């Protein structure tokens, strides 16, 4: 049974390019603008998940990455708090 995977996408500008990241899976991509970077990330995540599926490790990878099954779909964890913290080194 094929399930949807709902994942978080973060986009950062680095120079002339936009870098997109799915932090839970450690998958990233890029594009010349935000929509292109998001589409590129979606394609990269799909390729990553297809590889996991072909190896028979998809459920294990998603669980270990913090995804949970909700109504038959894999959904990334939702933070209850997100802050930028500072420390000295």
Secondary structure, DSSP 8 states (H G I E B T S, - for coil): ----EE---EEEEETTEEEEEETTTTEEEEESSHHHHHHHHHHHHHHHHHHHHHHT-HHHHHHHTT-EEETTEEE----S---------
